[in-house]
Amino acid sequence: MPDRDAATSSAPGVKALLFDVFGTVVDWRGSLIADLSAWAQARGLRGDWGALVDAWRAAYVPSMDEVRRHPERGFVNLDALHRQSLERLVAAQPIEGFTEADFDHVNRGWHRLDPWPDSVSGLTRLKRKFIVSPLSNGNVALLVDMAKHAGLPWDLVLSAEVFQHYKPDPESYLGAARLLGLQPAEVMMVAAHNNDLEAAQDCGLATCFVPRPTEYGPLQKRDFKAEGDWTLVVRDLDDLADRLGC
């Protein structure tokens, strides 16, 4: 049994845990490749689906940066950004036969991502003692559908869409603490990405690094280990539950 007194001292005063989702809680790459490959086989379509998924993810940050550069256009949620990127990538590759319905189905693959093996058990344990919520750049509908699909036991769903600012903008981290009625130091950001934790730490949040060294498959080039002075560094979400006495 974990030592509850020792666990409490690991993150004193923390009342809520906010989780990055893509890569930290769910395996976006493996899920999308499997989903897309099965769909394409049923449709009789051919393509390099792994390459498409990797290129799609590579468009993720640039698409959000475009929103930041043009605030006068208003906030654009991640479903819309994913769809724009997908249409451009399919047009640039030798993939034929995509219909409007196909684009809709493939784009919603982000709503059907599967969890890492420790995610549901770890979150279920952590939920006994802490508020648990995503703080993701995914939009609310995407995160709710994903939670239903993957069995993620969130207490509520917080998204960049709520704050009209994508991470790592401080408005997302500080807005989440404000909505929960907590001070930043009472909130811990849990992520597999050092840059996410750095931004959260700069806003006064506690931080926890969870390594996901296979997130990008053979293309993984970063985030193999903790690179900052984070509050906690754990093996996985079950280990985090152990450390926090859950």
TAPELIN-V546663 format. One record per backbone hydrogen bond with DSSP energy under -0.5 kcal/mol. CO is the residue of the C=O (numbers start at 1). NH is the residue of the N-H. If there is no record, write none. Layout:
BEGIN
<<CO,NH> <CO,NH>>
END
This chain:
BEGIN
<<2,4> <3,7> <4,8> <5,9> <6,10> <7,10> <7,11> <8,11> <9,12> <11,14> <15,131> <16,18> <16,188> <17,133> <18,190> <19,135> <21,23> <21,25> <21,26> <25,116> <26,23> <26,28> <27,31> <28,32> <29,33> <30,34> <31,35> <32,36> <33,37> <34,38> <35,39> <36,40> <37,41> <38,42> <39,43> <40,44> <40,45> <41,44> <47,49> <48,52> <49,53> <50,54> <51,55> <52,56> <53,57> <54,58> <55,59> <56,59> <57,60> <57,61> <58,62> <59,63> <60,64> <61,65> <62,66> <63,67> <64,68> <65,69> <66,70> <67,70> <68,71> <70,73> <71,74> <77,81> <78,82> <79,83> <80,84> <81,85> <82,86> <83,87> <84,88> <85,89> <86,90> <87,91> <88,92> <89,93> <90,93> <90,95> <93,95> <94,96> <99,103> <100,104> <101,105> <102,106> <103,107> <104,108> <106,109> <107,110> <108,111> <109,112> <110,113> <114,27> <116,119> <116,120> <118,122> <119,123> <120,124> <121,125> <122,126> <123,127> <124,128> <125,128> <126,129> <126,130> <131,17> <132,155> <132,156> <133,19> <134,158> <136,160> <139,143> <140,144> <141,145> <142,146> <143,147> <144,148> <145,149> <146,150> <147,151> <147,152> <151,153> <152,154> <156,134> <156,158> <158,136> <159,162> <159,163> <160,164> <160,165> <166,169> <169,172> <169,173> <170,174> <171,175> <172,176> <173,177> <174,178> <175,179> <176,180> <177,182> <178,181> <183,186> <184,187> <184,206> <186,15> <186,16> <187,206> <188,18> <188,190> <189,191> <189,208> <190,20> <191,210> <192,194> <193,197> <194,198> <195,199> <196,200> <197,201> <198,202> <199,203> <200,203> <200,205> <201,204> <206,189> <207,232> <208,191> <209,234> <212,215> <214,217> <216,219> <217,220> <223,212> <228,230> <232,209> <234,211> <236,240> <237,241> <238,242> <239,243> <240,244> <241,246> <242,245>>
END
